[in-house]
Amino acid sequence: MSEKDYVLGTHDEELLRLGLQHRVWRPVVLDCWQRAGITIGKRILDLGAGPGYAALDLAEIVGPSGEVVALERSDKFVAAMRESFRRRGLSNAKIYQLDLMTGDLPKGNYDFSWCRWVLSFVSDQTLLIKKLGDVMPKAGISIFHEYAHYGTWRFLPPIPSQEKFRGHVIATWRESGGEPDGAADLPVLLSQNGFIIRSATPHIFCVRPTNYMWQWPVTFIEVYLPRLVEMGRIDQAFADKVRADLAGAEENRNALMITPLVVEIVAEKM
């Protein structure tokens, strides 16, 4: 599969956006990992690692006595991840260029697996969770952060052009074989593959333009608008309208944004 098979792209702007996204979510993620028990000496499987922002954090947490096994199919993201590990001087990671749908997950005595915003983009969730169930040992913990209801993303007061943009996002993800509400079937799939859910936590925020989290969806809009134009889904006039309306919202000190609902699921292999 080529880089173009990534519905969000793998260009430089997307790589930078993913970095900002990770920084915005980092406090939530670190709290989740700590509660789940990720600490020094643990072995972690990172599914769909992207450019490796989470993998780097995990590698630093587990230390030299632990290990991170990171799986990613994009040439560009794998190269960026390897370079980041080299610059950071970390050698406790194995990085595999691997398509989660067509490749075999490497077996290992994993303590944990980490999967964030992957189920929304794979073509067969059932296959992925089956593969995960096959490699996770008894008592291994699998952690997911996945969209549960993407349609919660909206502005207050409402911005009609943003709601149309959100509709195009959902449509293009589904046309590419993905599912925006990626967590919808996860409880059933986990049960079918020998996992029991130990905890489930919703993550949804209502933020103002001055809040750093505001930048997470805003940068996504800026990066994805050209993709929609390229796909022929929208024209430049509509893209400009979305940008202008967003700029207007950012000038309103009382504007609010409700973020897409993400569900955190921590499951144990039985």
Secondary structure by P-SEA (a helix, b strand, c coil): cccccccccccaaaaaaaaaaaaaaaaaaaaaaaaaccccbbbbbbccccccaaaaaaaaaacccbbbbbbbccaaaaaaaaaaaaaaccccbbbbbccccccccccccccbbbbcccccccccaaaaaaaaaacccccbbbbbbccccccccccccccaaaaaaaaaaaaaaaaaccccccccaaaaaaaaccccccbbbbbbbccccccccccaaaaaaaaaaaaaaaaccccaaaaaaaaaaaaaaaacccbbbbccbbbbbbbbcc
